[in-house]
Amino acid sequence: MSIEDIQAICRTLNGVKEDIKWEDHLCFNVGGKMFLVTSPDNVPVSASFKVSDEDFDQVISKPGFSPQRHLGRYKWVSLDDINRLSATEWEGFILQSYGLIASKLSRKFKQEIGLL
């Protein structure tokens, strides 16, 4: 997987915007809220994203995963190398994170971006 592959998945989702935060993190947002943070300048490229409460313990037990340093209490995980996951696995994690974040957005915004 590459950053471009991850971008392609994210760009298929309604209302997604990309921006750079903290000088070198490519972030993917919906409704102004992050659902995926990548570090494309790191070698290997790393990423962080939200998982469900039910999946959190299982995900962080996998090789390369850990609770995200600043957001772990909110069930965000950090992955040390984006190549640990296949395209199918990435799609699943991105869709889950996007869904968890989008579910908290206002009904009006969800209608504006075509989620309702």
C-alpha positions in Angstrom: 0.0 0.0 0.0 1.0 3.5 -0.6 -0.2 6.9 0.5 -1.7 7.3 -3.0 -3.7 4.0 -2.5 -5.0 5.2 0.9 -5.9 8.6 -0.6 -7.8 6.9 -3.4 -9.9 4.9 -0.8 -10.6 8.1 1.2 -11.5 10.1 -1.8 -14.4 7.8 -2.6 -16.1 8.8 0.7 -18.6 11.6 0.9 -17.4 14.9 2.3 -13.8 14.0 2.8 -11.2 16.8 2.9 -7.4 16.4 3.2 -5.1 18.8 4.9 -1.6 19.0 6.5 -1.4 19.3 10.3 1.6 19.6 12.5 3.8 20.4 9.5 4.1 16.8 8.2 0.9 14.8 8.8 -1.5 14.2 6.0 -4.9 14.1 7.6 -8.3 13.0 6.2 -11.3 14.7 7.7 -15.1 14.6 7.4 -17.0 17.6 8.8 -13.8 19.1 10.1 -13.0 16.0 12.2 -10.1 13.7 11.5 -10.7 10.1 10.8 -7.2 9.1 9.5 -3.8 10.7 10.1 -0.8 9.6 8.1 2.9 10.4 8.4 4.0 10.1 4.7 7.5 11.5 5.5 8.3 8.7 8.0 10.1 5.6 6.9 8.2 3.4 7.0 5.0 5.4 6.5 2.8 5.3 9.6 -0.9 6.0 10.3 -3.4 6.4 13.0 -7.2 5.9 12.9 -10.2 5.3 15.1 -11.6 1.8 15.7 -14.7 0.7 17.5 -14.7 0.2 21.3 -15.3 -3.5 20.7 -12.4 -3.9 18.3 -9.8 -1.8 20.1 -8.2 -4.5 22.3 -8.0 -7.0 19.5 -6.5 -4.5 17.0 -3.8 -3.3 19.4 -2.8 -6.9 20.0 -1.8 -7.3 16.4 1.9 -6.8 15.3 2.7 -3.1 14.5 -0.4 -1.7 16.2 -0.5 0.2 19.5 -2.8 2.7 21.2 -2.3 6.1 19.6 -0.2 8.2 22.0 -2.5 11.2 22.4 -5.9 9.7 21.3 -5.7 6.1 22.5 -8.3 6.8 25.2 -10.7 7.6 22.4 -10.0 4.2 20.7 -7.5 5.5 18.2 -4.8 3.1 17.1 -1.4 3.7 15.6 0.1 1.5 12.9 3.9 1.6 12.5 3.9 0.7 8.8 1.0 1.1 6.3 2.3 -1.9 4.4 1.3 -4.3 7.2 -2.3 -4.1 5.8 -3.7 -5.2 2.5 -5.9 -3.0 0.4 -8.9 -4.9 1.6 -7.9 -4.5 5.3 -7.2 -0.8 4.7 -10.6 -0.3 3.1 -12.3 -1.9 6.2 -10.4 0.2 8.7 -10.9 3.4 6.8 -14.6 2.8 6.3 -15.0 2.0 10.0 -13.1 5.1 11.2 -14.9 7.3 8.7 -18.3 5.8 9.9 -17.5 6.3 13.6 -16.5 9.9 13.1 -19.3 10.7 10.6 -21.9 9.3 12.9 -21.2 12.1 15.4 -21.8 14.9 12.8 -25.0 16.9 12.7 -27.9 15.6 10.7 -27.8 18.8 8.6 -24.2 18.2 7.6 -24.8 14.5 6.9 -27.6 15.6 4.5 -25.4 18.1 2.8 -22.7 15.5 2.0 -25.2 12.8 1.0 -24.9 10.5 4.0 -28.7 10.6 4.7 
